[in-house]
Amino acid sequence: VTLAEFIDAGFGLKPVWKAFIAEENGVILGFALFYTRYSTWKGCRLYLEDFLVTEAARGKGIGKLLFETVIQEAKNGNYNGMCWQVLDWNEPAIHFYNKYKAYIESGWLNASLSKEQTHQ
């Protein structure tokens, strides 16, 4: 995605994503980018697309603050929950999510089509 596409998708006429940013003295320490996902089984759910705390800022509670702010957004928006993906090898992230008693599924494989494939 180009920077222009990214900016348009977040700040254009039809924004599709929102984000929370953690910063200190003008330096970004982390962010959580999310959007609404619809499931025919579960209805509207908040989908956490990207969640990052810079390495230097880890262990200071910033991830907790961002994650709990996203949880509050799901509550305020009356979503039927929230979901995200975590790589099976990312043990620090899995440990973090386990603190929230997150249900981490196994058995689902990611599938996608590229822009080139969808524009044939």
C-alpha positions in Angstrom: 0.0 0.0 0.0 1.2 3.5 -0.8 1.4 6.2 1.8 -1.4 8.1 -0.1 -3.6 5.0 0.0 -2.9 4.6 3.7 -3.7 8.2 4.5 -6.9 8.1 2.4 -8.1 4.9 4.1 -7.7 6.5 7.5 -8.4 10.2 6.9 -10.2 10.4 3.5 -13.9 10.7 2.7 -14.6 7.1 3.7 -12.2 6.1 6.5 -12.0 2.4 7.1 -9.6 2.3 10.0 -8.9 4.1 13.3 -5.9 4.0 15.6 -4.6 4.9 19.0 -1.1 6.3 19.3 1.2 6.3 22.3 3.7 9.1 22.2 6.1 10.9 24.5 7.7 14.2 23.6 6.7 13.8 20.0 8.2 10.3 19.7 5.8 7.5 18.8 6.2 4.6 21.3 3.4 2.4 20.0 0.1 2.2 18.2 -3.0 0.0 17.8 -4.8 0.2 14.4 -8.3 -1.4 14.2 -11.5 -1.5 12.1 -14.9 -3.1 12.2 -15.1 -6.7 11.0 -18.4 -8.4 10.3 -19.0 -12.1 11.0 -22.2 -13.9 9.9 -21.7 -15.9 13.1 -20.7 -13.3 15.6 -21.8 -9.9 14.1 -19.8 -6.7 14.3 -16.4 -7.3 16.0 -13.5 -4.9 16.4 -10.5 -6.3 14.5 -7.1 -5.3 15.8 -5.0 -5.2 12.6 -1.7 -3.9 13.9 -0.5 -3.6 17.5 3.1 -2.5 18.1 5.2 -1.1 20.9 8.7 -0.1 20.0 11.4 -2.3 21.5 12.8 0.5 23.6 9.4 1.3 25.1 8.4 -2.3 26.0 7.9 -3.2 29.6 6.6 0.2 30.6 2.9 -0.5 30.5 2.4 1.1 27.1 1.1 -2.1 25.5 -1.3 -2.6 28.4 -2.6 1.0 28.0 -3.1 0.7 24.2 -4.7 -2.8 24.4 -7.1 -1.7 27.2 -8.0 1.4 25.2 -8.9 -0.8 22.3 -11.0 -3.0 24.6 -12.8 0.1 25.8 -13.4 1.2 22.2 -15.0 -2.2 21.6 -17.2 -1.7 24.7 -18.1 1.8 23.8 -19.0 0.8 20.2 -21.1 -2.1 21.5 -19.1 -4.6 19.4 -19.7 -8.3 19.9 -16.1 -8.7 20.9 -12.7 -8.1 19.3 -10.3 -10.3 17.4 -6.8 -10.3 16.0 -4.1 -12.6 14.9 -0.8 -13.5 16.6 2.0 -15.6 15.1 2.5 -18.9 16.8 6.2 -18.2 17.4 5.6 -14.8 19.0 5.8 -16.1 22.6 6.0 -12.6 24.2 2.8 -11.5 22.5 1.0 -14.8 23.3 2.1 -14.4 27.0 0.7 -10.8 26.9 -2.6 -11.9 25.5 -2.9 -14.8 27.9 -2.9 -12.2 30.7 -6.3 -11.1 29.3 -7.5 -14.8 29.1 -7.7 -14.4 25.3 -8.8 -17.4 23.4 -6.1 -18.2 20.9 -7.4 -20.5 18.2 -5.5 -23.2 16.3 -6.4 -24.7 13.0 -7.2 -21.6 11.0 -4.9 -20.9 8.1 -4.6 -17.4 6.6 -5.6 -17.1 3.0 -5.4 -14.1 0.7 -5.5 -12.9 -2.9 -3.2 -10.1 -4.1 -4.3 -7.0 -6.0 -3.0 -8.5 -9.2 -5.0 -11.7 -8.6 -8.3 -9.8 -7.9 -7.8 -7.5 -11.0 -7.3 -10.1 -13.6 
